[in-house]
Amino acid sequence: MTPAEFASATGVSRETLDRLQAYAAILEKWQKAINLVGPSTLPDLWQRHFLDSAQLYALAPTEARVWVDLGSGAGFPGLVLAILGAPEMHLVEADGRKMAFLSEAARATGTKVSFHRSRIEALKPFPADVVSARALAALDKLIGYARPFCHSGTVMLFPKGVDAEAELTAASKNWNMAPQRVQSRSDAGGVILKFTGIPEPQPNP
């Protein structure tokens, strides 16, 4: 996928595409020193990472204001979503080098985000309208990470690959949940798990 094909698929403006291209250029530069994304995915950056992240934007409530992206890594999906217009994006990342990259990428693209260099468990929770996480942990653990940031109207968005159903089965042993499965636009074998109700712990047997 080329940048032009990405723009056609998402309908982003020329200005937004320019900012995303600046982001891609910085990522490719930093990738030589820090393993930000899987090296094999770099040639298909626009589909594997940018489109994979951007597709979450339309799944969030239009009135959503506060977003939390857990384990932001190279900024997917959090920084992409902030560039697309997420009003108040909080990026949570414990790795100092990745946080340095995120800071530079946000500066170069003119994107206002809040940075939290912290392990998720150590961060004081605050209410968020959307919680996202990509390639961070198995669903069972993700739900545990996300719940402290949820209020009654929070939406959780977790892109998952071919192991999604196995993760759902494993997580259902500990959580009472009913996520919506949304077909991924970037990965034929992937889904986005969309939670519009907060999963509750299963009662002890």
N, C-alpha and C positions, 0 to 999 in steps of 0.2 A: 504494500500500500504506500502510495506517495502522499506527500502533504496535500496536494490538490485533491486526491481521492478521499483523504480524510475530511477535508473541508466540504466536499460534495456529500459525504455520508452523514455529516453532523450539522451542516448548515451554519458553521461558525463564520464570523465576519473576517474580513481581510486582516484587520488589526489583531484579532484574537489568534489567527493563524500565524501571523508574524511573531507574536509573543511565544507561541508554542514552538516555532522553529528556532527561536533564540534559546529556549529551554533545551531542545534536542541537541543543539550545537554544544552547549555547555556540558550536557550529559556525556556526549561522545568524547569530549576533551578530558573530563574527569575520570571517565571509565578506564582510561589508560593507567591511572594510579590507584583507583578504588573500584572494587567489584560492585557496581551499583545495580546492574541488571545481568542476567545470564548472558555471557558472551555470544551464545548461539542465537539469542533473540535480537541482538543489535541490528542486523540487516533488515529486520521487520519491525522496527521500533514503532512505527505509526499505527500498525494494527495491533501488535502484541501488547503494547503499553499505553499509547495515547488513546486509541479507540476503546480499548478495554476499560480504561479509566473514565473517559468522557461519557460512555453510555449510562453511567450511574446518575448523571445529572438529571435526566428526564424522569428518573424513578423516585426522586425526592419530592416532597410536597412543595408546591410553589411558594408557600408562606414560610418555609424553613429558613431560619436565620443562622443559628449556631450549628456548625459542623465540627465533628471531631474525627480525625483520621488516625487510627491506631497503628503504630509500627510503620511510619510513613516511608522509611527507606529512601528510595530515590525520588519520592514525591508522587508515586502512583498508588491510589488515585487522587490523594488530597490536593497536591499543588495543581494538577490539571483542572480539578473541579473549581479551585479558587480562581484560576485564569478564566474559566468559563463563566464565572459570576457568583459562585457561592459566597454569600455576604461576609460571614465571619468564620474563617477556617482555622482550626487548631491542629497543628501537626505534632504528633507525639512520636519521638524517636530517641532511643537511648544511646545510639552509636554517635560519638562525637564527630567522626569524619563525615558521616552521612548528614549530620546536622549542619556541618560547615558547607557541604554541597547544597543543601536545601536553602540555606541563607543566601548563598551566592546566586542560585537559580531564581529565587524570589526577587532579589535585588535587580538582576539583569532583565527580568521580565516585567518589572514594575508591579509586582503582586503583593498586596498586603495580607500577611498571614501572621498567626501567633505561633511561636515555637515553644515546645516543651521538651527539653532534653531530660528525659526521665524514663525509667522503667514504668510501664503502664500501672503496675500494682502500687508503685510508690507515689503516683501523681494524685493529688487531692481531686476527687471527682467534682464535676460541675455539670449542670443539666445541658444536654445537647438535643437539637431537633433531629439531627442525622448523625449516625455513627457508622463509619466505614472502616474496612480493613481488607487488605489484599495480600495474599501469600504470606500471612503472618503466622497462623496456627490452625490446628484442627478446629472444627466448628464448636465442639464441646468446650474447649478452652476459650475460644473467641467470645462466646456468649457470656462467660464469666468475666472476661475483661470489659465487655461493653455495658453490662447491666448497671454498674454504678453511675454511668453517664445518662441513663435513660429516665425520661418522665413518661407520663401516660400517652403522649402523642409522638414519642420518638420513633423514627424509622431506622432500622438497621439494614445496611446493604453490604453483603459479603459475596464477592465474585468467587466462584468455585469451579474446579475443572471436572475431569471424568470421575473423580472420587466423591463427588457431592453426595450421592445417595448413600454411600457407605458412611460418610461423615454424619449425615442426618440420622441414620440408624444408630450409630454409636452415641450421638448426642441425645437422642430421645430416651436413653436409659436414665439420663440425669435431668433432662429438661422437658417440661410440658410446653410444646410449641407447635405452631402451624404456619410456617413461612410460605410465601408465594415463590414459586420457581419461575424465573424469567429467563427465556433463552438468550444466551450471550450473542451479541452481534459480532464479536471478535473471534470467537472460538466455537466451532460447530459442536464440540463436545462439552462445552461449558454452560453454566447457568449462573444467574445472580440470585442469591437467596435474599428475599425481601421480607423483613419482619415488621409488621405494623402493630403487633402486640408484644409486650415484654415477656420473654420466656420465663416461666416460674419453675423453681426446683421441683422435681418429682418427689412426692412424699416417700419417706423411708418405708420399706416393706415391713 
